[in-house]
Amino acid sequence: MRSLGVRLALSYGAGIALVLLLLGGFLYAALDRYLTGQALTLLRAQAAPLQRLVLAEQTRQPQEVRQMLNQIVERPAATGVGVWVLGPNGQLIGQSQAATQQGLSQDVIQELRGIARGRGEDHVSVMANGQRFMLLLRPLQIQGRFLGALVLTTSLAPVDETLRGFVTILAIGIGSTLLIAGLVVIVVTRLGLRPLRDVGRSARRIAEGDLSQRVDEDQSVQEVQELARSFNYMAGKLQSAWQAQRQFAADASHELRTPLTSLAGYIDVLNKGAKEDPATLNRVLSTMSGEVDRMTRLVSDLVSLARLDAGDQLRLERMDLTALVEDVYQQTRAMAPNRPIELRANGQVWADVDIDRMRQVLLNLADNALKYTPPEARVEFAVQRLDSTAEASIADEGPGIPAQQREHLFDRF
């Protein structure tokens, strides 16, 4: 069961089924209570005139009382209503023809005798002959003297038949509702999950190398819209990183090819006999040494970039930035003793810096100032404190960086 749509359909279906079952159980109980109440109302309506007949009787002779009780049993009642008359001790005095046809067992007679011991109205539902019966007891009294009990019975088979039909209708209704609801949920979830499938397809295409894949961000569901935006942002970052990596490899290959080609050419010159001429040999070796230095710096830059790409963190230390700038200043003066190089600093300036990285940055700036400015151009080193920050700068009087190249100032090569 991998499909999220099927899982949602089953979950929703189970929830709907539970609600419908609870609702169906409530309706079943309510219908049973209502129909049983109707049967009880019928028995009460039949019992009232019989009770009034006894209350209106003024005789006290036992023979006349028994004759009156027999008349009650023989008095016609509603269809399906049996009439029982019990004595004061619960003994059966008589029963109507309808009561005889109901065929209630001796256990029911014992139930009748049990409830007849009371002095008020009582009713009970019993099982007999495979069906339910409703029994209603009403006391019989003449001038306050308890003569016995009047019991009316009726079968609840019609009620049970109605309840069985209701259960059948309820089962069909619940089954149909679950089927329709399941189909609707599956269709709706498939439509709702379509953006997720689009994201999955785009992710697979990106994994196969097509980094231009994007998904539609115009979604009606906020969560799906946020997912689409995050996916497109990630895809854009991957594409940029891939393009930068390709550009980096191309630039690195180009930069390394030039000194290697130069070295191969100079080696070929030496093999052709230039090594026999001391002046030519010194010039070739000096040039080769410069190319080796250039390759060394390039490889060092590549290592630094690789470390930064790998998430290498700066190792910050508390130090006097003035001392570091002054050290680079002295190295620059040693490299170009005839150049006008100045240092402007006012005491110690403490800062948290990565010493090796900061030294590399200052040396690169100083090297550029010497290479790309005229010999008479002034180079100035400066250190100063600005509020809560520190600033180190190297300025020169050269032509500066052309405007069209400034946007590429922080490119890797």
N, C-alpha and C positions, 0 to 999 in steps of 0.2 A: 504494500500500500504506500507507494512513493508519492503519488500525485497529491499535491496540496488541495486541489479542487475536490478530489474525492474525499479527502479527510474533512474538509470543511462541510461538504454535503452530508457526510455521516454525522458529524457533530451537530449541525443544525437539525438534521432529521431526528437525532436522538432527543434533542431539546424539545422539538415540536411534538414528538411522540409522547414525551413525559407530560408536557402541558395538556395535550389532548386526552391522555389517559386520566390525569387528575380531574380535568373538566368532565370527562365522561363518567368517572366514578361519582363525582358530585351530582351530576344530572340523574344518574341511575338511582342514587340514594334519595334524591328529592322526589323523583317520580314514584318510587316505591312508597315513600312516606305519604305522598298525596293520594295515590290510589288506595292504599290501606286505610287512610283517613276517610276516604269516600265510603269504603265498605263499612267502617265503624259508624259513620253518620247514618248509613242506611239502617243498621241494626238499632241504633238509638231511636230513629224515627218509628221503627216497628215496635220497640219496647214501650214507648211512652203511652200509647192508648191502653195497652195491657195493664200497665202499672196503675193508670187512672181508674180502670175497671175495678181493681182490687181495692183501691183507696175509697171508692164510692160505696163499697159493700159495707153494711152495718151489722150483718149477722155474726153471731159468735158460736153457733152450733158447728161441731167438727164435721158432721155429715154434709152440711151446707157448704162449709169451706172446701171440702174435697170436691164436691160437685162443681163449685165455682172454678177450682183449679183445673178440673178436666175440661171445662168450657174454654179456658184460656188455651189449652193445648189444641183443642179442636178448632179454635178460631182461625180462619184463613190468614196467612201472612204473605208477604211479598214472595215472588218466585225465587226459589233457591235459599230461603231463610228457614232454618229449622228452629223449633221452639221446644225448650226443655223446662220442666218444672221440678225443682228439688225441694225436699222437705227441710225443716229447720236443722236436722242432723246430717244433711247432705244426701239423704236417700232419694232415689229417683222415683218421683210420683207419676210422671207421664212425659210423653214426647209426641211431637206432631209427626204426621206422615212424612213431611219433608226431612225432619231430623232422622227418621228411620232410614230413608233412602240415602242419606249421606253416609250411613254405615260407619259411624265413628266407633272406634274400638273401646275396650274396657279401660285402656290407659287414659283415653280422653274422658271417660266417665269419672275416673279417679281425679283427673284434672278439674272436672266440673265440681266434684265434691270438695276439692281443696279450696277452690275460690269461693264456694258457697259458704264457707265458714265465716267469711267477712260480712260486714253489715253495710257496706257502701258499694258504689259502682266499681266494677273491675273489668278489665278485658285482657285477653291474651291471645297470641297466635301459636297454634300447635300444628304438628305434622301428623297426618293420618291418611292411610290408604294412598300414600305417595303424593299427597298434595297438602297445601296449607289451608287451615281453617282459621277464621277469626271468631272468637268467642266473646260475647258481651254478657256480663252478669248484672242484674238489677235486683235489689232486695224487694220482697213482697211483705207489706205490713198492713194491718187493719187496726186502726185506733191505737197505734204505737206498739202493737204486739207483732213480733217477727214470725211470719208464717213459713218462710222459706225463700227461695231465690228463683228468679226468672232468668233463664239463659237462652240467648239467641245465637245461632251459629250460621255462618255462610262460608262458602268455599271461596278461597282466594286464587283459584285456578285461572280465572280471567285476568287477574292482576299479574300473575306469573307469566301468562301467555303474552300479555302486553310488554312486560319487562324483557322477555326473550326476544320479541320483535324489536324492541328498542336496542338491545345489545347487538343484534344482527345489523341493524341500520348504523349503529355507532361504529361497529367494526369495519363495515364497508366504507363509511365516511372517513374514519381515521386512516384506513389503508389508502383510499384515494387521495386524501389530503397529503399524506406522506409521500406518495408517488409523485404527485404534482409538485409539491414543495421541493422534493429531491431534484427533479428535473430542472425546476427554476433555479435552485441554488447552484447546480452544476453549470448551467448556462451563464448565470450571473458571475460566478467565480471564474469561469474560463475567460469571460470578457474582462473581468477585473484584473486577472493575472496576465493578460496579454502583454502589458508593459514589462512585466518581470521576464517573460519569455523573450521579449525583444532585447532586454538587457543581457540575458544569457547568451543569445545568438551573437550580439555585438562583442561580448567578452570572449567568446570562442574565436571570432574572426580576429580580434586583437591578438589573442594568443597565437594565431596562425601567422601574424605579421602585418595585418592590415590595421595600422594605428590610426587611420582616418575615420574609423567607425564612431558614430555618435548615436544617441537615442533622443527621441522627441521629448522635450521638457514641458510641453504644453499638455499637462495631464489634469484630469478633474479631481483626482485624489491627492491631497497635500503630501502624504507620506511617499507616494509613488513619484510625485514631482520632485521632492527633495532627493530621493534615490537617483532619479534621472540626472539631476544637476550634479550630484556628487560623482556619479559615474562619468559624466562628460568631463568634469574637472580632473578626475583621475586619468582619463584617457588623454586629455590635453597635456597633462604633466608627463605621461609616458611618452607621448609623441615628441614633446620638446626635449626630454632627456635622450631619447633615441637619436633625434637629429643632432643634438649637441655631441653625443658620443661619436656619431659618424663624422661630424665636422672635426672633432678632436683627433680622431684617428687619421683623417686626411691631412690635417694641419701638422700633426706630429710626424707623419710619414714625409711630408714635404720638407719640414724643417730638418729632419735627420738625413734626408737624401742629399741635401746640399753639402754639408761638411763631409759626408762619406764620399761623395763624388770628387770633392776637392782632394781628399786624402788619397783616393785611388789614383787621381791624375798626378799628384806629386810623387807618389811611389813609382808610377810609371816613368816619370822624368828622372828619378834617381836611378832606376834600372837601366835607363838609356845612356848613363854615363855622367849625369850631372854631379854625382857624388865625387867625381875626380876633381871638380873645380871647387875649392874651399869657399869662395864667395857665394857661388850658386848654392852650394850645400847648406851654408848658414842661412841664406834667405829662405830656402825651401823648408828647412827644419823649423825656422821661426814661424813661418806661415802654418805649417802643420801643427805646431804647438798651439797657435791661436785657434785653429779649427777644433783641436781636442778640447781646449778650454770651453769653446762654444758648445760642443756636444755635452761636456760635463754639466754646464749650466742648464742646458735644455733638459737633460735627463733628471737633474735635480728638480727642475720645475715640474716635470711630469710626475715625479714621485710625490711632490707636495700636492699637486692637483688630485692624484689618486687617493692620497690620505684624506683630503678634504671631502672628496666624493664618498669615501667610506665612512664619513662621520667622525673623523679624527678631531678631537676637541683641542682648543688652544690651552696651553699650559701657562696660566697666568701667574706672575710673580710680582711682588711689590718691589719696585726699584726706582732709582733716580734716573728719570728719562734724560736729564741733561748730560749725565755721564755717558750714556749710550750714544747720544748724538755727537758728543765731543769725540768719542772713540772713532765713530765713522768719519767725522770731520778730519781727524788726523790721518786716517787711511787714505782719504781722498786727496789730501795735500801731498801724501807720499806718491800717489799715482800721477799727479800733475803738479809738480813743484812750481812751475812757472805760471800757473793760472791764478788769477785773483779770487781766492776763496776765503770767505769770512764766516765767523761764528758769532751769533747774537743770542746771548742767554743771560738771565738774571737769577743766579742762584739755583738751588735744587728744585726740581719739579718731580714729585713722587706720583707714580701711577702704577696700576696693575696691567702688565703687558706680558706677552709671550716674547721673551728676549730674542730667541732665534728668529722668529717670524718678523719681529720689528727690525732686527738688524738686516735681514734679507730685503725688506721693503726699502730701508734707507740706502742700502748699497745699490739697489736697482735704480732708485731715483738719482743718486749721485752719479752712477755710471751713465745714465741717460743725459744728465746735465753736461757731462764732459764730452759725450759723443756728438750731441746734436746742437752744440752751440759753438760760435767762433772762439778761437784761442784767447781773444781779449775780453770775452764776455765774463761778467762777474757771476759767481755762484755763492749763494748765501744760505748758511744753515741757521735755523732759529728754533728756540724752545721757549714756550710761554704757558702760563697758567690762565685758564679762562673759567672763572667761577669754580664749578666742581669738576671741570675737565682739564686735560692737558693737551697741548698742540705741539707737534713737531713738524717742521716744514723744511723743504729744500727748494729754493727758487733760483732761477737763472734769468739771464737777459737775452736768451735765444729767440728764434722766430716763433716758438710755441708749436702746439699741435694743430694741424689744419682742421678746419671746421668739419669737413666731411669725414674725418677719421675719429672725431671725438666720441661719436656714438658707439664706436668699437673699442673704446679705451679699456674697458674691463673684459674684453674677450680674452680667451685663453692664450691665443697666439696673435 
